[in-house]
Amino acid sequence: MQVYFFSEFPYHEYPDAEGDKYPSLRLTFPNRFYDPQKAHHLFHRYLDEYLYCEEMGFDGLMINEHHNTPSCMNATMNLIGAILARTTRRAKILLLGNILPIWDNPVRLAEEIAMLDVLSNGRIISGFVRGIGIESLATNTNPVDNRERFEEAHDLILKTWTTPGPFRWEGRHYHFRVVNPWIVPLQKPHPPIWVPGSASPETAAWAGRHGYTYVGFLTPLQMTKELFAIYRTAATEAGHAVTEANFGYLLCCYVADSEAKAQEEARHFLWRMGPTLRGPKAYFAPPGYRSRAGTEMAARRLSGGGKPLAQQSLEELQANYHIVAGTPDTVLKKLKFIKDELGIGHLIFYGQESRMSHEATLRSIELFGKEVMPALKAW
């Protein structure tokens, strides 16, 4: 099994009492609570943690981006990707991912990812995402067009990478008289493409039809199985062979020298699960953003007795395997259960959040790399 480290580069440097005054920490939480000098130190700290992950043997380093939220300072993951491409030597760089619907120039995005692939000597995995509803609101993009823009931008990027230019593109949302970028990817025919999912059957089926790697993001195990089944059906119908390499799963994880220390540090993930997910429903799923099938799947989860992440306690989050915490032996047993249940070939280790200290983060990375990783590699 391949393992990727992930941090959202959070900025939890403001008084929680101030955040509580607003309906959401996303979109409308005033940016006067952002201190660029503190952010400077945080960026360098997080990058140091990524470098340590490569030293500890992680197969890849995942980065993402969000907008208008203290939960993620990466306004453009490709900038961070460029830093990692230059400062690392072995680990894959997983961009999961670029938010296609908010790009008005997918050709420019194709160029940026191609530059990263060349700079990293072919270590880029290009993840494509639709983005949560807040991304559409923050960029003044009509959420009704989200999926159409996602799919057309994908098609244009793929053609840009694989078809010699110049050529013309006339679609519904994008129009280019000349597509002929000088920069093309090192990997042929193009970098591997990954797609994440949480409650959209259409996304799972779309990824399956293309044979891309599909990753469940903090989804309940039973729902993940259902989405994986949708993927398998679509992939098989499209003639793709499906293996464990087609599936991944993201969860929060902390490894400690003692169970008590693991529980102490795992509490930092509650900020990600609770306060940063609080807000009006229209922020996360504005009208037109989610299909009827996606809405029904999310509702079925709740009607079946499940709780939103923001309403679950630390104990519930661990019982549901959204958070895995403990000594190396405990973590290994839980991860084996997840692998056996889901049949995944990729694990994304969400290993740092909120006010978790640099020292505590490094210790978890070290224990995972030295005592958990070798067993994972044997599976």
C-alpha angles and dihedrals in degrees: 000000000000118000127206126189119224138187127168092216091240127201107210094156100120131084110275089221088065092052091050090062092069130067091236141009087221130078099353105036101117116255091219084092089066116097111195092202092056089044090054091060092043093053092052092045093052092047089052089054091053091052090051089053090058089049090052092053105259110163094222148002117230123206132177140175139230133173135229096007137106089217090078127026093186104105088170119019092196090073091055088043090057091053092050092045089059100038101042128062111188115018121095114245109226114200102196088190163015111171101233101189094060093054115097091186112044090171089064089050090050088054093049094051091045089053090052091050092051094043092049093045093245101318099124124117107192113215119192122201139178092220126224119285092265090066090059092047093046093052097039092243118151107249090209088068094045099107095038091052090046094055096041093047089050092051092048093048092049092050091046090055098043108031121071111239158270100066136140127242123201112171136147097268104017131051126181126169092196128026108180113129115182092215117073128170123274092221114078134256083000141306116293112273124222129186127197126212141186111169109345117111089187092059092049091050093045091052090048094052089054095043093235125152109266121207127197111221112211090317122157110263095243093050089046090055090051092050091046089052090053089050093050093051093050093044093049092048089052091052098253122141110231123215136159087273088072093064136064137168133208122210139156112257137182126180120196141170090249137026091239092055091047091054091047093054096038089064088074089072089065089078089060093045097043124022097028091052094048116108148088114318090237090064093062101030111018118189110290096017099097125048123234090252091052091048091050092050092052091047091048089057091055096041088054090064099268122138129219112258091250091061098048123100122228089259092051093047089054094045088053092047095240086121124033115190137161145079118326092267093050093047092047092053092050094047091049089053090052093048092049092047097047105025094227128171096193131053122192109207107209093198110166135043146155115344096344105144125246091241093051091048093051092049092053091048091049095049092046093048096046104034108021105031097062091058092046090054090057094057 
